[in-house]
């Protein structure tokens, strides 16, 4: 009987130690969401060293690198991870972001299009992908395409950002679609009444009516 009690006590101690170890382990995703990007990168690098095929760690690593404006590093690590698993849509999206900030517009657009094509309508960063596509089209002066992309972005995340609505207004303004541009600017102003670009954009459009 004593032996059974001893074994039980040892097992309880082991379980408690494991639980404590898990609780004490840094959460890279939590650090990323808190904006502690350097700390998140360090945790992810440690996890990848222990498990080189851990896609979750690669994804959070790349998100954190982008968050920390380490775009070249994010591009490299996302490309490395895609050699392990090229079908992970999260890597497609974050690689698109890295390439966008590096000015590689066509490559970024290709990644975002792949992400959109392979995602469901509940994908977490679908609105974000469409937003970046819109910005790329603005860079390329393809304003009707930008309108379509920004429209999709705000459809998936309608209250996310006054800035997104203002950019939709700008794309429409550049296409001389004054009334619909004003409607987008008005939506931006409903979310942020002092949004400078929306205020000025609406004034410009009204001068054409």
N, CA and C of each residue as an Amber inpcrd file, in Angstrom:
protein
   627
   0.8420000  -1.2010000   0.0000000   0.0000000   0.0000000   0.0000000
   0.8720000   1.2430000   0.0000000   1.9540000   1.2320000   0.7960000
   2.8360000   2.3770000   0.8770000   3.4910000   2.6740000  -0.4640000
   3.8380000   1.5770000  -1.1810000   4.4690000   1.7460000  -2.4770000
   3.5280000   2.4380000  -3.4590000   2.2350000   2.0390000  -3.4060000
   1.2490000   2.6560000  -4.3050000   1.0860000   4.1410000  -3.9880000
   1.0750000   4.4610000  -2.6890000   0.9420000   5.8600000  -2.2920000
   2.1530000   6.6660000  -2.7610000   3.3320000   6.0330000  -2.6680000
   4.5520000   6.7110000  -3.0790000   4.5450000   6.9730000  -4.5870000
   4.1340000   5.9530000  -5.3330000   4.0610000   6.1040000  -6.7950000
   3.0870000   7.2090000  -7.1660000   1.9320000   7.2060000  -6.4880000
   0.9080000   8.2150000  -6.7550000   1.4470000   9.6260000  -6.4730000
   2.1820000   9.7620000  -5.3810000   2.7440000  11.0610000  -5.0030000
   3.7670000  11.5360000  -6.0390000   4.5900000  10.5750000  -6.5060000
   5.5920000  10.9190000  -7.5160000   4.9210000  11.3740000  -8.8060000
   3.8610000  10.6500000  -9.2160000   3.1460000  11.0120000 -10.4280000
   2.5200000  12.3940000 -10.3060000   1.9850000  12.7000000  -9.1390000
   1.3880000  14.0170000  -8.9060000   2.4370000  15.1170000  -9.0160000
   3.6100000  14.8380000  -8.4860000   4.6850000  15.8210000  -8.5580000
   5.1320000  16.0600000 -10.0020000   5.2200000  14.9830000 -10.7560000
   5.6210000  15.0920000 -12.1630000   4.5870000  15.8980000 -12.9400000
   3.3100000  15.6010000 -12.6980000   2.2410000  16.3220000 -13.3890000
   2.2670000  17.8000000 -13.0420000   2.4880000  18.0950000 -11.7750000
   2.5440000  19.4860000 -11.3370000   3.7300000  20.2060000 -11.9630000
   4.8520000  19.5140000 -12.0450000   6.0450000  20.1140000 -12.6370000
   5.8330000  20.4040000 -14.1110000   5.1710000  19.4850000 -14.8020000
   4.8820000  19.6830000 -16.2280000   3.9460000  20.8680000 -16.4220000
   2.9280000  20.9410000 -15.5840000   1.9660000  22.0400000 -15.6810000
   2.6560000  23.3690000 -15.4210000   3.5480000  23.3940000 -14.4430000
   4.2690000  24.6310000 -14.1380000   5.1740000  25.0250000 -15.2980000
   5.8090000  24.0130000 -15.8930000   6.6960000  24.2790000 -17.0130000
   5.9400000  24.8860000 -18.1800000   4.7400000  24.3340000 -18.4510000
   3.9220000  24.8540000 -19.5440000   3.4640000  26.2770000 -19.2450000
   3.0730000  26.5060000 -17.9910000   2.5840000  27.8380000 -17.6060000
   3.6970000  28.8660000 -17.6750000   4.9150000  28.4370000 -17.3430000
   6.0370000  29.3630000 -17.3160000   6.6130000  29.6120000 -18.7040000
   6.2840000  28.7800000 -19.6530000   6.8190000  28.9090000 -21.0000000
   6.2740000  30.1550000 -21.6700000   7.1230000  31.0140000 -22.2320000
   6.6490000  32.2360000 -22.8920000   5.7360000  31.9120000 -24.0750000
   4.6930000  32.6830000 -24.2370000   3.7300000  32.5060000 -25.3210000
   4.0600000  33.5210000 -26.4090000   4.6160000  33.0530000 -27.5210000
   5.0540000  33.9510000 -28.5870000   3.8830000  34.7160000 -29.2000000
   2.7680000  34.0430000 -29.3940000   1.6040000  34.7050000 -29.9870000
   1.0900000  35.8130000 -29.0800000   1.0680000  35.5490000 -27.7850000
   0.6320000  36.5640000 -26.8190000   1.5770000  37.7630000 -26.8500000
   2.8660000  37.4830000 -26.9080000   3.8500000  38.5670000 -26.9770000
   3.6660000  39.3900000 -28.2450000   3.4100000  38.7110000 -29.3560000
   3.1750000  39.4150000 -30.6260000   1.9620000  40.3290000 -30.5230000
   0.8720000  39.8030000 -29.9740000  -0.3630000  40.5910000 -29.8660000
  -0.1950000  41.7740000 -28.9250000   0.7230000  41.6610000 -27.9800000
   1.0010000  42.7520000 -27.0460000   1.9740000  43.7750000 -27.6300000
   2.4850000  43.4770000 -28.8360000   3.4480000  44.3880000 -29.4530000
   4.8780000  44.1920000 -28.9950000   5.1280000  43.0950000 -28.2760000
   6.4950000  42.7870000 -27.8150000   7.1840000  41.9390000 -28.8840000
   7.4880000  42.5840000 -30.0030000   7.9310000  41.8470000 -31.1850000
   9.2970000  41.1880000 -31.0110000  10.2490000  41.8950000 -30.4130000
  11.5800000  41.3130000 -30.2390000  11.5300000  40.0790000 -29.3410000
  10.7290000  40.1710000 -28.2770000  10.5880000  39.0340000 -27.3760000
   9.9180000  37.8550000 -28.0780000   8.9160000  38.1530000 -28.9010000
   8.2230000  37.0990000 -29.6450000   9.1740000  36.4190000 -30.6220000
  10.0130000  37.2140000 -31.2840000  11.0010000  36.6530000 -32.2140000
  11.9320000  35.6960000 -31.4870000  12.4030000  36.0980000 -30.3190000
  13.3320000  35.2580000 -29.5520000  12.6790000  33.9330000 -29.1690000
  11.4190000  33.9870000 -28.7290000  10.7150000  32.7620000 -28.3500000
  10.5380000  31.8570000 -29.5660000  10.1400000  32.4380000 -30.6900000
   9.9220000  31.6380000 -31.8990000  11.2110000  31.0000000 -32.3890000
  12.3100000  31.7460000 -32.3340000  13.5940000  31.1910000 -32.7660000
  13.9740000  29.9900000 -31.9020000  13.6970000  30.0830000 -30.6090000
  13.9910000  28.9750000 -29.7030000  13.1200000  27.7640000 -30.0430000
  11.8440000  28.0240000 -30.3310000  10.9270000  26.9220000 -30.6780000
  11.3340000  26.2560000 -31.9850000  11.7590000  27.0610000 -32.9600000
  12.1630000  26.5140000 -34.2500000  13.4560000  25.7110000 -34.1190000
  14.3330000  26.1570000 -33.2410000  15.5720000  25.4070000 -33.0080000
  15.2660000  24.0210000 -32.4530000  14.1970000  23.9460000 -31.6350000
  13.8060000  22.6560000 -31.0550000  12.9870000  21.8160000 -32.0310000
  12.2290000  22.5060000 -32.8840000  11.3680000  21.8110000 -33.8390000
  11.3660000  22.5860000 -35.1500000  12.2880000  22.2800000 -36.0680000
  12.4510000  23.0460000 -37.3090000  11.2530000  23.0020000 -38.2550000
  10.2800000  22.1450000 -38.0080000   9.1050000  22.0680000 -38.8840000
   7.8590000  22.6670000 -38.2330000   8.0450000  23.4250000 -37.1710000
   6.9240000  24.0340000 -36.4540000   6.4120000  25.2580000 -37.2270000
   5.3630000  25.0740000 -38.0210000   4.8390000  26.1540000 -38.8520000
   4.2490000  27.2870000 -38.0250000   3.6160000  26.9540000 -36.9010000
   3.0480000  27.9990000 -36.0480000   4.1330000  28.9570000 -35.5880000
   5.2790000  28.4170000 -35.2280000   6.3860000  29.2570000 -34.7750000
   6.9230000  30.1230000 -35.9070000   7.0200000  29.5470000 -37.1010000
   7.4760000  30.3320000 -38.2460000   6.5130000  31.4850000 -38.5500000
   5.2190000  31.2120000 -38.4760000   4.2260000  32.2440000 -38.7940000
   4.3060000  33.3970000 -37.8020000   4.3190000  33.0830000 -36.5120000
   4.3880000  34.1400000 -35.4990000   5.7250000  34.8670000 -35.5900000
   6.7810000  34.1380000 -35.9040000   8.0920000  34.7560000 -36.1040000
   8.0080000  35.8150000 -37.2000000   7.4170000  35.4420000 -38.3210000
   7.3550000  36.3670000 -39.4600000   6.4260000  37.5400000 -39.1780000
   5.3000000  37.2840000 -38.5210000   4.4140000  38.3920000 -38.1140000
   5.1880000  39.3780000 -37.2320000   5.9590000  38.8270000 -36.3130000
   6.6970000  39.6700000 -35.3700000   7.8020000  40.4520000 -36.0630000
   8.4710000  39.8260000 -37.0270000   9.5110000  40.5250000 -37.7880000
   8.9120000  41.6780000 -38.5840000   7.7500000  41.4390000 -39.2000000
   7.0690000  42.5170000 -39.9210000   6.6510000  43.6100000 -38.9430000
   6.1110000  43.2010000 -37.7990000   5.7110000  44.1670000 -36.7910000
   6.8710000  45.0200000 -36.3140000   8.0550000  44.4330000 -36.2990000
   9.2600000  45.1370000 -35.8610000   9.9840000  45.8300000 -37.0250000
   9.3380000  45.8270000 -38.1980000   9.8560000  46.4720000 -39.4120000
  11.1550000  45.8340000 -39.9120000  11.3070000  44.5490000 -39.6200000
  12.4560000  43.7990000 -40.1340000  11.9900000  43.0320000 -41.3730000
  11.7180000  43.7980000 -42.4180000  11.0320000  43.2340000 -43.5760000
  11.8930000  42.2450000 -44.3640000  13.1740000  42.5490000 -44.5060000
  14.0610000  41.6470000 -45.2390000  14.1700000  40.3090000 -44.5140000
  14.3030000  40.3660000 -43.1910000  14.3860000  39.1370000 -42.4060000
  13.0710000  38.3520000 -42.4930000  11.9560000  39.0680000 -42.4560000
  10.6500000  38.4000000 -42.5540000  10.5040000  37.7100000 -43.9000000
  10.9360000  38.3870000 -44.9520000  10.8730000  37.7860000 -46.2870000
  11.7020000  36.5070000 -46.3480000  12.9130000  36.5510000 -45.7970000
  13.7960000  35.3920000 -45.8430000  13.2390000  34.2230000 -45.0420000
  12.7610000  34.5070000 -43.8190000  12.2740000  33.4200000 -42.9720000
  10.9710000  32.8330000 -43.5050000  10.1090000  33.6730000 -44.0570000
   8.8700000  33.1540000 -44.6480000   9.1810000  32.3020000 -45.8730000
  10.1560000  32.7280000 -46.6690000  10.5640000  31.9400000 -47.8400000
  11.1540000  30.6080000 -47.4070000  11.9580000  30.6230000 -46.3490000
  12.5240000  29.3790000 -45.8190000  11.4170000  28.4340000 -45.3500000
  10.4400000  28.9950000 -44.6470000   9.3540000  28.1710000 -44.1220000
   8.5110000  27.5820000 -45.2360000   8.3470000  28.3150000 -46.3210000
   7.5380000  27.8170000 -47.4360000   8.2360000  26.6690000 -48.1660000
   9.5390000  26.5380000 -47.9690000  10.2360000  25.3770000 -48.5200000
   9.8510000  24.1160000 -47.7600000   9.4430000  24.2890000 -46.5090000
   8.9890000  23.1660000 -45.6860000   7.5190000  22.8680000 -45.9710000
   6.7110000  23.9310000 -46.0720000   5.2810000  23.7720000 -46.3400000
   4.8040000  24.9620000 -47.1690000   4.7040000  24.7550000 -48.4750000
   4.3220000  25.8530000 -49.3740000   2.8180000  26.1000000 -49.3850000
   2.0570000  25.2500000 -48.6880000   0.5980000  25.3680000 -48.7170000
   0.0310000  26.1300000 -47.5160000   0.8730000  26.5260000 -46.5950000
   0.3980000  27.2610000 -45.4240000   0.0060000  28.6680000 -45.8580000
  -1.2920000  28.9580000 -45.8370000  -1.7640000  30.2480000 -46.3490000
  -1.2890000  31.4210000 -45.5010000  -1.0380000  31.1690000 -44.2250000
  -0.5500000  32.2450000 -43.3540000   0.8090000  32.7520000 -43.8160000
   1.6440000  31.8350000 -44.2950000   2.9520000  32.2170000 -44.7990000
   2.8350000  32.9870000 -46.1070000   1.8420000  32.6270000 -46.9350000
   1.6140000  33.3770000 -48.1720000   1.3170000  34.8320000 -47.8540000
   0.4270000  35.0360000 -46.8780000  -0.0070000  36.3970000 -46.5510000
   1.1330000  37.2180000 -45.9510000   1.8380000  36.6660000 -44.9800000
   2.8920000  37.4460000 -44.3250000   4.0710000  37.6750000 -45.2660000
   4.3180000  36.7470000 -46.1800000   5.3600000  36.9680000 -47.1820000
   4.9450000  38.1050000 -48.1060000   3.6380000  38.1710000 -48.4090000
   3.1330000  39.2920000 -49.1920000   3.3680000  40.6150000 -48.4900000
   3.1370000  40.6520000 -47.1820000   3.3550000  41.8820000 -46.4140000
   4.8290000  42.2950000 -46.4610000   5.7120000  41.3380000 -46.2340000
   7.1430000  41.6480000 -46.2410000   7.5640000  42.2100000 -47.5970000
   7.1130000  41.5770000 -48.6560000   7.4700000  42.0340000 -49.9990000
   6.8500000  43.3970000 -50.3090000   5.6580000  43.6430000 -49.7850000
   5.0150000  44.9440000 -49.9770000   5.8810000  46.0540000 -49.4000000
   6.3410000  45.8640000 -48.1840000   7.1470000  46.8980000 -47.5290000
   8.5320000  47.0270000 -48.1500000   8.9780000  46.0070000 -48.8530000
  10.2620000  46.0730000 -49.5520000  10.1070000  46.6550000 -50.9530000
   8.8610000  47.0110000 -51.3230000   8.6120000  47.6180000 -52.6240000
   8.5440000  46.6260000 -53.7740000   8.4440000  45.3350000 -53.4510000
   8.3590000  44.3100000 -54.4890000   6.8850000  44.0730000 -54.8240000
   6.3120000  45.0270000 -55.5340000   4.8620000  45.0710000 -55.7080000
   4.2800000  43.8420000 -56.3930000   4.8650000  43.4320000 -57.5020000
   4.3030000  42.3000000 -58.2430000   4.4170000  40.9960000 -57.4650000
   5.5550000  40.8090000 -56.7950000   5.7330000  39.6010000 -55.9850000
   4.7690000  39.6020000 -54.8070000   4.5910000  40.7650000 -54.1860000
   3.6530000  40.8770000 -53.0660000   2.2360000  40.5850000 -53.5350000
   1.8680000  41.1740000 -54.6680000   0.5230000  40.9640000 -55.2010000
   0.2620000  39.4960000 -55.4830000   1.2670000  38.8090000 -56.0040000
   1.1320000  37.3780000 -56.2790000   0.8570000  36.6000000 -54.9960000
   1.5680000  36.9360000 -53.9180000   1.3600000  36.2430000 -52.6460000
  -0.0360000  36.5170000 -52.0820000  -0.4700000  37.7720000 -52.1430000
  -1.7970000  38.1030000 -51.6260000  -2.8900000  37.4160000 -52.4530000
  -2.7080000  37.3550000 -53.7460000  -3.6960000  36.6860000 -54.6030000
  -3.7530000  35.1990000 -54.3010000  -2.6010000  34.5860000 -54.0410000
  -2.5690000  33.1730000 -53.6580000  -3.3030000  32.9680000 -52.3260000
  -3.0540000  33.8830000 -51.3930000  -3.7100000  33.7910000 -50.0870000
  -5.2250000  33.8710000 -50.2460000  -5.6920000  34.8520000 -50.9950000
  -7.1340000  35.0340000 -51.2010000  -7.7430000  33.8200000 -51.8890000
  -7.0560000  33.3140000 -52.9040000  -7.5830000  32.1860000 -53.6780000
  -7.6860000  30.9140000 -52.8450000  -6.8250000  30.7760000 -51.8430000
  -6.7920000  29.5440000 -51.0520000  -7.4590000  29.6770000 -49.6850000
  -8.0500000  30.8420000 -49.4090000  -8.6540000  31.0840000 -48.1000000
 -10.1710000  30.9640000 -48.1500000 -10.7470000  30.6520000 -46.9970000
 -12.1980000  30.7290000 -46.8540000 -12.5550000  32.1570000 -46.4850000
 -13.8370000  32.4840000 -46.5080000 -14.2580000  33.8500000 -46.1940000
 -14.1380000  34.1670000 -44.7040000 -13.7650000  33.1750000 -43.9140000
 -13.5640000  33.4140000 -42.4780000 -12.0760000  33.5350000 -42.1240000
 -11.2210000  33.5440000 -43.1270000  -9.7780000  33.6360000 -42.8760000
  -9.4610000  34.9230000 -42.1160000  -8.5790000  34.8090000 -41.1410000
  -8.3310000  35.9050000 -40.1990000  -7.7840000  37.1650000 -40.8520000
  -6.9760000  37.0230000 -41.8860000  -6.2970000  38.1910000 -42.4560000
  -6.7580000  38.4740000 -43.8800000  -7.9670000  38.0480000 -44.1940000
  -8.4700000  38.2470000 -45.5520000  -8.6480000  39.7350000 -45.8570000
  -9.2500000  40.4710000 -44.9200000  -9.4040000  41.9050000 -45.1120000
  -8.0650000  42.5930000 -45.2790000  -7.0920000  42.1820000 -44.4730000
  -5.7550000  42.7610000 -44.5430000  -5.1170000  42.5200000 -45.9030000
  -5.2650000  41.3010000 -46.4330000  -4.7000000  40.9810000 -47.7500000
  -5.3050000  41.8700000 -48.8270000  -6.6230000  42.0330000 -48.7940000
  -7.2770000  42.8960000 -49.7790000  -6.8160000  44.3430000 -49.6290000
  -6.6250000  44.7880000 -48.3870000  -6.1530000  46.1540000 -48.1720000
  -4.7950000  46.3660000 -48.8430000  -3.8560000  45.4410000 -48.6190000
  -2.5380000  45.5880000 -49.2270000  -2.6040000  45.5170000 -50.7490000
  -3.4870000  44.6720000 -51.2570000  -3.6640000  44.6220000 -52.7110000
  -4.1230000  45.9790000 -53.2320000  -5.0510000  46.6180000 -52.4990000
  -5.5050000  47.9380000 -52.8890000  -4.3780000  48.9510000 -52.9080000
  -3.5090000  48.8910000 -51.8970000  -2.3850000  49.8200000 -51.8390000
  -1.4140000  49.5980000 -53.0010000  -1.2110000  48.3500000 -53.3610000
  -0.3330000  48.0540000 -54.5030000  -0.9330000  48.6210000 -55.7840000
  -2.2370000  48.4400000 -55.9710000  -2.8800000  48.9830000 -57.1630000
  -2.8160000  50.5130000 -57.1840000  -2.8980000  51.1530000 -56.0170000
  -2.7200000  52.6030000 -55.9570000  -1.3160000  52.9700000 -56.4470000
  -0.3170000  52.2230000 -55.9790000   1.0540000  52.4760000 -56.4120000
   1.1830000  52.3610000 -57.9310000   0.4170000  51.4560000 -58.4960000
   0.4930000  51.1960000 -59.9280000  -0.4890000  52.0440000 -60.7360000
  -1.1920000  52.9420000 -60.0600000  -2.1900000  53.8100000 -60.7020000
  -3.3000000  52.9990000 -61.3790000  -3.6080000  51.8470000 -60.8190000
  -4.7200000  51.0140000 -61.3260000  -5.8950000  51.2030000 -60.3540000
  -6.5370000  52.3320000 -60.4960000  -7.4710000  52.7940000 -59.4830000
  -8.7620000  51.9830000 -59.4170000  -9.2240000  51.4810000 -60.5430000
 -10.4320000  50.6520000 -60.5110000 -10.1580000  49.3380000 -59.7800000
  -8.9770000  48.7800000 -60.0070000  -8.5910000  47.5710000 -59.2690000
  -8.4640000  47.8750000 -57.7740000  -7.9100000  49.0490000 -57.4720000
  -7.7840000  49.4460000 -56.0690000  -9.1510000  49.5720000 -55.4250000
 -10.1130000  50.1490000 -56.1430000 -11.4910000  50.2780000 -55.6560000
 -12.0430000  48.9070000 -55.2910000 -11.8730000  47.9420000 -56.1750000
 -12.3900000  46.5870000 -55.9330000 -11.7410000  45.9760000 -54.6960000
 -10.4320000  46.1420000 -54.5690000  -9.7100000  45.5390000 -53.4430000
 -10.0780000  46.1900000 -52.1190000 -10.1050000  47.5130000 -52.0870000
 -10.4780000  48.2060000 -50.8460000 -11.9310000  47.9220000 -50.4750000
 -12.7930000  47.8160000 -51.4810000 -14.1980000  47.4850000 -51.2130000
 -14.3010000  46.1240000 -50.5400000 -13.5010000  45.1660000 -51.0160000
 -13.4840000  43.8480000 -50.3910000 -12.9240000  43.9330000 -48.9770000
 -11.8770000  44.7310000 -48.7990000 -11.2540000  44.8590000 -47.4730000
 -12.2580000  45.3600000 -46.4450000 -12.9820000  46.4270000 -46.7720000
 -13.9240000  46.9810000 -45.7930000 -15.1760000  46.1320000 -45.6660000
 -15.4360000  45.2960000 -46.6700000 -16.5790000  44.3730000 -46.5370000
 -16.2870000  43.3150000 -45.4840000 -15.0600000  42.8440000 -45.4520000
 -14.7040000  41.8230000 -44.4730000 -14.4670000  42.4240000 -43.0940000
 -14.0170000  43.6590000 -43.0510000 -13.7720000  44.3150000 -41.7560000
 -14.2910000  45.7540000 -41.8220000 -15.6220000  45.9340000 -41.8060000
 -16.2280000  47.2480000 -42.0630000 -15.9270000  48.3170000 -41.0390000
 -15.6210000  47.9490000 -39.8230000 -15.3550000  48.9610000 -38.7990000
 -13.8990000  48.9390000 -38.3480000 -13.0450000  48.2740000 -39.1270000
 -11.6650000  48.0840000 -38.6940000 -10.8930000  49.3950000 -38.6630000
 -11.0100000  50.1910000 -39.7350000 -10.1310000  51.3410000 -39.8210000
 -10.7190000  52.4360000 -40.6840000 -10.7490000  53.6460000 -40.1390000
 -11.1440000  54.8040000 -40.9370000 -10.1840000  54.9710000 -42.1130000
  -8.9310000  54.6020000 -41.8880000  -7.9230000  54.7340000 -42.9450000
  -8.2820000  53.8990000 -44.1540000  -8.7780000  52.6790000 -43.9620000
  -9.1460000  51.8350000 -45.0920000 -10.2540000  52.4890000 -45.9190000
 -11.2600000  53.0340000 -45.2320000 -12.3560000  53.7040000 -45.9310000
 -11.8430000  54.9370000 -46.6640000 -10.9200000  55.6580000 -46.0680000
 -10.3580000  56.8410000 -46.7180000  -9.5870000  56.4500000 -47.9770000
  -8.8950000  55.3360000 -47.9200000  -8.1510000  54.8730000 -49.0980000
  -9.1150000  54.4200000 -50.2090000 -10.2300000  53.8410000 -49.8080000
 -11.2530000  53.4990000 -50.7940000 -11.7730000  54.7780000 -51.4440000
 -12.0270000  55.8030000 -50.6150000 -12.4600000  57.0800000 -51.1590000
 -11.4500000  57.6480000 -52.1410000 -10.1660000  57.5380000 -51.8010000
  -9.1130000  58.0660000 -52.6650000  -9.0750000  57.3270000 -54.0050000
  -9.1890000  55.9950000 -53.9580000  -9.1900000  55.2120000 -55.2000000
 -10.3390000  55.6490000 -56.1050000 -11.5020000  55.8730000 -55.5240000
 -12.6560000  56.3160000 -56.3110000 -12.4670000  57.7360000 -56.8120000
 -11.8750000  58.5670000 -55.9810000 -11.6000000  59.9480000 -56.3950000
 -10.6730000  59.9700000 -57.6060000  -9.6540000  59.1120000 -57.5840000
  -8.7170000  59.0650000 -58.7030000  -9.3700000  58.5610000 -59.9900000
 -10.5100000  57.8800000 -59.8410000 -11.2680000  57.4250000 -61.0120000
 -12.3810000  58.4040000 -61.3720000 -12.3950000  59.5650000 -60.7030000
 -13.4190000  60.6020000 -60.9130000 -14.8240000  60.1330000 -60.5540000
 -14.9080000  59.1700000 -59.6560000 -16.2010000  58.6740000 -59.1740000
 -16.5510000  59.4660000 -57.9120000 -16.9040000  60.7270000 -58.0970000
 -17.0020000  61.6730000 -57.0070000 -18.0120000  61.2670000 -55.9320000
 -19.2110000  60.8890000 -56.3450000 -20.2620000  60.5910000 -55.3680000
 -19.9110000  59.3750000 -54.5080000 -19.4250000  58.3300000 -55.1460000
 -19.0600000  57.1430000 -54.3650000 -17.8080000  57.3820000 -53.5350000
 -16.9390000  58.2620000 -54.0020000 -15.7730000  58.6320000 -53.2080000
 -16.2240000  59.3440000 -51.9390000 -17.1720000  60.2620000 -52.0830000
 -17.6980000  60.9820000 -50.9200000 -18.3420000  60.0060000 -49.9320000
 -19.0600000  59.0130000 -50.4490000 -19.6980000  58.0250000 -49.5690000
 -18.6460000  57.2870000 -48.7380000 -17.5130000  56.9460000 -49.3580000
 -16.4400000  56.2570000 -48.6380000 -15.7830000  57.1950000 -47.6310000
 -15.5440000  58.4290000 -48.0330000 -14.9670000  59.4000000 -47.1040000
 -15.9000000  59.6360000 -45.9060000 -17.2050000  59.6820000 -46.1750000
 -18.1760000  59.8690000 -45.0910000 -18.1090000  58.7140000 -44.0940000
 -17.9320000  57.4980000 -44.6090000 -17.8210000  56.3460000 -43.7120000
 -16.5590000  56.4570000 -42.8640000 -15.4690000  56.9080000 -43.4870000
 -14.2310000  57.1050000 -42.7290000 -14.4470000  58.1330000 -41.6230000
 -15.1590000  59.2060000 -41.9450000 -15.3930000  60.2630000 -40.9700000
 -16.3480000  59.8320000 -39.8690000 -17.2150000  58.8650000 -40.1750000
 -18.0980000  58.3460000 -39.1260000 -17.3220000  57.5420000 -38.1030000
 -16.1830000  56.9980000 -38.5220000 -15.3170000  56.2380000 -37.6170000
 -14.2910000  57.1270000 -36.9380000 -13.8960000  58.1960000 -37.6260000
 -12.9260000  59.1460000 -37.0740000 -13.2110000  60.5160000 -37.6840000
 -13.9430000  61.3350000 -36.9560000 -14.4180000  62.6170000 -37.4850000
 -13.2950000  63.5740000 -37.8540000 -12.0980000  63.3580000 -37.3190000
 -10.9840000  64.2650000 -37.5950000  -9.9560000  63.6690000 -38.5590000
 -10.3370000  62.6030000 -39.2610000  -9.3960000  61.9680000 -40.1850000
  -9.0510000  62.9560000 -41.3030000  -7.8000000  63.3970000 -41.3180000
  -7.3860000  64.4920000 -42.2030000  -7.5960000  64.1510000 -43.6780000
  -7.1450000  62.9630000 -44.1090000  -7.2460000  62.6030000 -45.5190000
  -8.7000000  62.5170000 -45.9700000  -9.5780000  62.0290000 -45.0890000
 -10.9960000  61.9250000 -45.4390000 -11.6380000  63.3080000 -45.5420000
 -11.2820000  64.2010000 -44.6220000 -11.8230000  65.5660000 -44.6530000
 -11.4230000  66.2710000 -45.9430000 -10.1410000  66.2320000 -46.2570000
  -9.6510000  66.9090000 -47.4560000 -10.1540000  66.2370000 -48.7240000
 -10.1920000  64.9030000 -48.7130000 -10.6780000  64.1910000 -49.8840000
 -12.1280000  64.5150000 -50.1900000 -12.9490000  64.5540000 -49.1490000
 -14.3660000  64.8920000 -49.3390000 -14.5050000  66.2990000 -49.8970000
 -13.7230000  67.2390000 -49.3870000 -13.7690000  68.6180000 -49.8890000
 -13.3980000  68.6770000 -51.3680000 -12.3790000  67.9300000 -51.7650000
 -11.9670000  67.9300000 -53.1640000 -13.0740000  67.3950000 -54.0570000
 -13.6830000  66.2840000 -53.6200000 -14.7380000  65.6640000 -54.4260000
 -15.9600000  66.5700000 -54.5430000 -16.3060000  67.2110000 -53.4390000
 -17.4700000  68.1030000 -53.4690000 -17.2670000  69.2640000 -54.4260000
 -16.0310000  69.6750000 -54.6080000 -15.7560000  70.7890000 -55.5270000
 -16.0270000  70.4130000 -56.9860000 -16.1580000  69.1080000 -57.2690000
 -16.4050000  68.6400000 -58.6450000 -17.8920000  68.4480000 -58.9220000
 -18.7380000  68.5650000 -57.9030000 -20.1760000  68.3210000 -58.0670000
 -20.9290000  69.6240000 -58.3290000
